[in-house]
Amino acid sequence: MHFVLLRLSMKLLKMKNTALAFGFLAFVLTVSTFAYLIEPETFETWFNSLYFVLTTMSTVGYGDYSPSTFPGKVLTIFIYVFGIGLLSLVIGKIIDAVADFHRRREAGQLKFQGKNHIIVINWSKKAQYAIEEILSTDSNIEVVIIDEINKHPYDKPKVYFISGDPSSLDILEQADIKNARSAIIFADARIDEPSLVDGKSLLLASTIESLAPNVHTTVEIMMEKHIQNFKHVKVNDFVLSHDAVSRLAVRSALNEGSLDIFTQLLSRQRGADVYQTTVRPEWKTYEDAFLALIKQGATLISNKGDMTINTKLNEPIPTDAKLFVICDDEVSQKINNML
């Protein structure tokens, strides 16, 4: 008997989780039906027999229902011997599955399930600061990190991790690049030669372009002269590494107090920020938009990258205009709700 139970237990341990779940359900339903058929006067309803089986298997045993016939007691002994072990095995499988899920999540082996997320490629301190800025802007945005390290580098809510070569199509598909909102490619700090760093970034940008051409791509470039090499892959925006820091330092040296302005515009965690606003039908010229926005507490500064619109207020607003304003988050939401 002991040998038979041991062999049976070994087979159950090797069963797949789905098969074990169906087997457990079939066992509970079957013995509940037998219990009711053996002693219908004791249990009165099939649900009561199900209740008896579950309380017995979980070793709770309230005693409000108990078989009085010999077949009923034999069935109860069978539940003791086999059912309690089966329930323990199922619970153990559930615990193992949860532990395996967390292990695979930490190791970056799970496929991301979502859309409209932001993908951050190549982990570094700059990538961490970028993610913190993203989450401070909108806590509902989901972020997926792709890097060749083997452990989640920033295990926070809404932040996911995919481990692998970011230039691999399989890895990008695992991060669901086609449904992403945008991708940010940071320079690989593990490579010393700037030309090789930009070469890797170019490869990543090309791969993303071939797989998801509609995804907005921002790339950190080490050397300005390499920007021309990225033109054919239709990268949306470039950030020159170290360039922003150098320029801010010069602004601070030449214009005392100006650094705080740039700091506020660079971070949504402080003061005002830059927001895009929709063009309203009644705005015919830049002046119309400027005056309407200033009354709401927002300052119109540019159309796309053109920051000279204050010199051409009488010119009509183009149909493809993208207007940007400086204001705080409350004013931005107020303006967008009015549009």
C-alpha positions as CSV (number, residue, x, y, z in Angstrom):
1,M,0.0,0.0,0.0
2,H,2.8,2.4,0.9
3,F,4.6,1.5,-2.3
4,V,1.4,2.2,-4.4
5,L,0.9,5.6,-2.7
6,L,4.6,6.5,-3.3
7,R,4.4,5.6,-7.0
8,L,1.1,7.6,-7.3
9,S,2.6,10.6,-5.5
10,M,5.6,10.6,-7.9
11,K,3.3,10.6,-10.9
12,L,1.3,13.4,-9.5
13,L,4.4,15.5,-8.9
14,K,5.4,15.1,-12.5
15,M,2.0,16.2,-13.8
16,K,1.7,19.5,-15.5
17,N,-0.1,22.2,-13.5
18,T,-3.1,22.3,-15.8
19,A,-3.6,18.5,-15.7
20,L,-3.2,18.5,-11.9
21,A,-5.8,21.3,-11.6
22,F,-8.3,19.4,-13.7
23,G,-7.5,16.2,-11.8
24,F,-8.1,17.9,-8.4
25,L,-11.4,19.3,-9.6
26,A,-12.5,15.9,-10.9
27,F,-11.5,14.3,-7.7
28,V,-13.5,16.7,-5.5
29,L,-16.6,16.6,-7.7
30,T,-16.5,12.8,-7.9
31,V,-16.1,12.0,-4.2
32,S,-18.7,14.7,-3.4
33,T,-21.1,12.9,-5.7
34,F,-20.3,9.5,-4.2
35,A,-20.7,10.9,-0.6
36,Y,-24.2,12.2,-1.5
37,L,-25.2,9.0,-3.3
38,I,-24.1,6.9,-0.3
39,E,-25.8,8.9,2.4
40,P,-28.4,11.3,0.9
41,E,-30.2,11.5,4.2
42,T,-27.0,12.7,6.0
43,F,-26.1,15.5,3.5
44,E,-29.6,16.3,2.2
45,T,-28.1,18.2,-0.8
46,W,-25.1,17.7,-3.1
47,F,-23.7,21.0,-2.1
48,N,-23.6,19.8,1.5
49,S,-21.5,16.8,0.5
50,L,-19.2,19.1,-1.4
51,Y,-18.8,21.2,1.7
52,F,-18.1,18.1,3.7
53,V,-15.4,16.9,1.3
54,L,-13.6,20.3,1.2
55,T,-13.6,20.7,5.0
56,T,-12.3,17.2,5.4
57,M,-9.5,17.7,2.8
58,S,-8.5,20.9,4.4
59,T,-8.4,19.2,7.8
60,V,-10.9,21.8,9.2
61,G,-13.5,19.1,10.0
62,Y,-16.3,21.1,11.6
63,G,-18.2,17.9,12.3
64,D,-21.6,19.4,11.3
65,Y,-21.8,16.6,8.6
66,S,-20.3,13.1,9.2
67,P,-21.1,9.8,7.5
68,S,-22.7,7.2,9.7
69,T,-22.7,4.1,7.3
70,F,-19.8,1.8,6.7
71,P,-19.4,2.8,3.0
72,G,-19.5,6.5,4.0
73,K,-16.8,6.0,6.6
74,V,-14.7,4.1,4.1
75,L,-15.0,7.0,1.7
76,T,-14.0,9.4,4.4
77,I,-10.9,7.4,5.2
78,F,-10.1,7.5,1.4
79,I,-10.4,11.3,1.5
80,Y,-8.1,11.4,4.6
81,V,-5.4,9.2,2.9
82,F,-5.6,10.6,-0.6
83,G,-7.5,13.8,-0.6
84,I,-5.4,15.7,2.0
85,G,-2.2,14.8,0.2
86,L,-3.7,15.9,-3.2
87,L,-4.7,19.2,-1.7
88,S,-1.3,19.7,-0.2
89,L,0.3,18.9,-3.6
90,V,-2.0,21.4,-5.4
91,I,-1.2,24.1,-2.8
92,G,2.5,23.4,-3.2
93,K,2.2,23.6,-7.0
94,I,0.5,27.0,-6.6
95,I,3.3,28.3,-4.4
96,D,5.9,27.0,-6.8
97,A,4.1,28.7,-9.7
98,V,4.0,32.0,-7.9
99,A,7.6,31.7,-7.0
100,D,8.6,30.8,-10.5
101,F,6.6,33.8,-11.9
102,H,8.5,36.2,-9.6
103,R,11.8,34.5,-10.4
104,R,11.2,34.8,-14.2
105,R,10.0,38.4,-13.8
106,E,13.2,39.3,-11.9
107,A,15.3,37.6,-14.5
108,G,13.5,39.4,-17.3
109,Q,12.1,36.2,-19.0
110,L,8.4,37.2,-19.2
111,K,6.8,38.7,-22.2
112,F,5.3,42.1,-21.6
113,Q,1.5,42.3,-22.0
114,G,0.4,45.8,-22.5
115,K,0.3,48.8,-24.9
116,N,1.1,52.5,-25.1
117,H,4.2,51.9,-22.9
118,I,7.7,53.4,-23.0
119,I,10.7,51.2,-23.7
120,V,14.0,52.2,-22.2
121,I,17.0,50.5,-23.8
122,N,20.4,50.1,-22.0
123,W,20.4,50.4,-18.2
124,S,22.4,53.2,-16.5
125,K,21.9,55.9,-13.9
126,K,20.6,58.1,-16.7
127,A,18.0,55.5,-17.6
128,Q,17.0,55.4,-13.9
129,Y,16.6,59.1,-13.8
130,A,14.6,59.0,-17.0
131,I,12.2,56.4,-15.6
132,E,11.7,58.4,-12.4
133,E,10.9,61.4,-14.5
134,I,8.4,59.4,-16.6
135,L,6.6,58.0,-13.5
136,S,6.5,61.5,-11.8
137,T,4.9,62.8,-15.0
138,D,2.2,60.1,-15.2
139,S,2.1,57.3,-12.6
140,N,-0.1,55.2,-15.0
141,I,2.5,54.9,-17.7
142,E,4.2,51.5,-17.9
143,V,7.9,51.3,-18.6
144,V,9.8,48.3,-20.0
145,I,13.6,48.2,-19.5
146,I,15.6,46.2,-22.1
147,D,19.2,45.3,-21.2
148,E,21.6,42.3,-21.3
149,I,21.9,42.1,-17.5
150,N,20.3,39.1,-15.8
151,K,18.4,40.8,-13.0
152,H,15.7,43.4,-12.8
153,P,17.7,46.7,-12.1
154,Y,14.8,48.8,-10.9
155,D,12.0,46.6,-9.5
156,K,9.2,49.2,-9.0
157,P,5.4,49.2,-9.8
158,K,4.7,49.8,-13.5
159,V,8.4,49.0,-14.4
160,Y,9.1,45.8,-16.3
161,F,12.3,44.2,-17.4
162,I,13.3,42.1,-20.5
163,S,16.7,40.5,-20.4
164,G,18.5,40.1,-23.7
165,D,20.1,41.7,-26.7
166,P,18.0,44.8,-27.5
167,S,19.0,44.5,-31.2
168,S,17.3,41.1,-31.4
169,L,13.9,41.0,-33.0
170,D,12.7,38.4,-30.5
171,I,13.7,40.6,-27.5
172,L,12.0,43.6,-29.0
173,E,8.8,41.6,-29.7
174,Q,9.0,40.3,-26.1
175,A,8.8,43.9,-25.0
176,D,5.9,44.4,-27.5
177,I,7.6,47.1,-29.4
178,K,4.8,47.4,-32.0
179,N,2.3,48.6,-29.3
180,A,4.8,50.8,-27.6
181,R,4.3,54.6,-27.3
182,S,8.0,55.4,-27.7
183,A,11.5,54.1,-27.2
184,I,14.5,55.7,-25.6
185,I,17.9,54.4,-26.6
186,F,20.6,55.4,-24.1
187,A,24.3,55.1,-25.0
188,D,25.8,51.9,-23.7
189,A,28.1,53.0,-20.9
190,R,29.9,49.6,-21.0
191,I,31.6,50.6,-24.3
192,D,34.6,52.9,-24.1
193,E,34.9,54.0,-27.7
194,P,32.3,56.7,-28.6
195,S,32.2,55.6,-32.2
196,L,31.3,52.1,-31.2
197,V,28.7,53.3,-28.8
198,D,27.0,55.3,-31.5
199,G,27.3,52.4,-33.9
200,K,25.4,50.2,-31.5
201,S,22.8,52.8,-31.0
202,L,22.4,53.1,-34.8
203,L,21.9,49.3,-35.0
204,L,19.2,49.5,-32.3
205,A,17.5,52.4,-34.0
206,S,17.5,50.5,-37.4
207,T,16.1,47.4,-35.8
208,I,13.3,49.3,-34.1
209,E,12.5,51.2,-37.4
210,S,12.3,47.9,-39.3
211,L,10.0,46.3,-36.7
212,A,7.9,49.3,-35.6
213,P,8.3,52.4,-37.8
214,N,5.5,54.3,-36.0
215,V,7.1,54.2,-32.6
216,H,8.6,57.5,-31.6
217,T,12.4,57.0,-31.1
218,T,14.8,59.1,-29.1
219,V,18.5,58.3,-29.2
220,E,21.4,59.5,-27.0
221,I,24.3,60.3,-29.3
222,M,27.9,60.5,-28.1
223,M,29.3,62.5,-31.0
224,E,27.4,65.2,-32.9
225,K,29.0,64.4,-36.2
226,H,27.3,61.0,-36.1
227,I,23.8,62.4,-36.3
228,Q,23.9,62.4,-40.1
229,N,24.3,58.6,-39.9
230,F,20.9,58.3,-38.2
231,K,18.9,60.3,-40.7
232,H,18.0,57.3,-42.9
233,V,16.5,55.4,-40.0
234,K,14.1,58.2,-39.2
235,V,15.0,58.7,-35.6
236,N,12.6,61.3,-34.2
237,D,14.8,63.0,-31.6
238,F,18.5,63.1,-30.6
239,V,20.1,63.9,-27.3
240,L,23.8,64.7,-27.3
241,S,25.5,63.0,-24.4
242,H,27.2,65.5,-22.0
243,D,26.2,68.4,-24.3
244,A,23.2,69.5,-22.2
245,V,25.4,69.5,-19.0
246,S,28.1,71.6,-20.7
247,R,25.6,74.1,-22.1
248,L,23.8,74.5,-18.7
249,A,27.1,75.2,-17.0
250,V,27.9,77.9,-19.5
251,R,24.4,79.5,-19.1
252,S,24.9,79.5,-15.3
253,A,28.3,81.2,-15.7
254,L,27.1,83.8,-18.1
255,N,23.6,84.5,-16.8
256,E,23.4,84.1,-13.0
257,G,20.1,82.7,-11.9
258,S,19.2,81.3,-15.3
259,L,20.1,77.7,-14.3
260,D,17.0,77.4,-12.1
261,I,14.7,78.1,-15.1
262,F,16.3,75.4,-17.2
263,T,16.2,73.0,-14.3
264,Q,12.4,73.5,-13.9
265,L,11.8,73.0,-17.6
266,L,13.9,69.8,-17.5
267,S,12.0,68.2,-14.7
268,R,8.2,67.9,-14.2
269,Q,8.8,67.6,-10.5
270,R,9.6,71.3,-10.1
271,G,7.7,74.4,-11.3
272,A,6.4,75.0,-14.8
273,D,7.0,72.7,-17.8
274,V,6.5,72.5,-21.5
275,Y,3.2,71.1,-22.8
276,Q,1.7,70.7,-26.2
277,T,-1.7,72.3,-26.8
278,T,-4.3,71.6,-29.5
279,V,-5.0,74.4,-32.0
280,R,-8.5,75.8,-31.6
281,P,-10.6,76.6,-34.7
282,E,-11.0,80.3,-33.7
283,W,-7.2,80.8,-33.6
284,K,-6.3,82.1,-37.1
285,T,-3.0,83.7,-36.3
286,Y,-0.3,83.1,-33.7
287,E,-1.4,86.3,-31.9
288,D,-4.9,84.8,-31.5
289,A,-3.4,81.7,-29.8
290,F,-0.9,83.8,-27.8
291,L,-3.6,86.1,-26.3
292,A,-6.1,83.3,-25.6
293,L,-3.4,81.2,-23.9
294,I,-1.9,84.0,-21.8
295,K,-5.3,84.6,-20.3
296,Q,-5.4,81.0,-19.1
297,G,-1.9,81.3,-17.5
298,A,0.1,79.7,-20.3
299,T,2.8,81.3,-22.5
300,L,3.0,80.2,-26.2
301,I,6.7,79.6,-27.0
302,S,6.9,77.6,-30.3
303,N,5.4,75.8,-33.2
304,K,7.3,72.5,-33.2
305,G,10.9,73.5,-33.1
306,D,10.3,77.1,-34.2
307,M,10.8,79.4,-31.2
308,T,10.6,82.6,-33.2
309,I,6.8,82.8,-33.5
310,N,6.8,85.9,-31.2
311,T,8.3,87.8,-34.2
312,K,5.5,86.7,-36.6
313,L,2.3,87.0,-34.5
314,N,0.3,88.2,-37.5
315,E,1.1,85.1,-39.6
316,P,-1.6,82.4,-39.9
317,I,-1.2,79.2,-38.0
318,P,-0.3,76.3,-40.3
319,T,-2.7,73.4,-40.5
320,D,0.0,71.0,-39.3
321,A,1.1,73.2,-36.4
322,K,2.1,71.7,-33.0
323,L,2.0,74.5,-30.5
324,F,3.9,74.3,-27.2
325,V,3.4,76.4,-24.1
326,I,5.0,76.9,-20.7
327,C,2.7,76.5,-17.7
328,D,2.1,74.3,-14.7
329,D,0.3,71.0,-14.8
330,E,-3.0,72.4,-13.5
331,V,-3.2,75.1,-16.2
332,S,-2.3,72.5,-18.9
333,Q,-5.2,70.2,-17.8
334,K,-7.5,73.2,-17.6
335,I,-6.6,74.3,-21.2
336,N,-7.0,70.8,-22.6
337,N,-10.3,70.3,-20.9
338,M,-11.6,73.5,-22.6
339,L,-10.5,72.3,-26.1
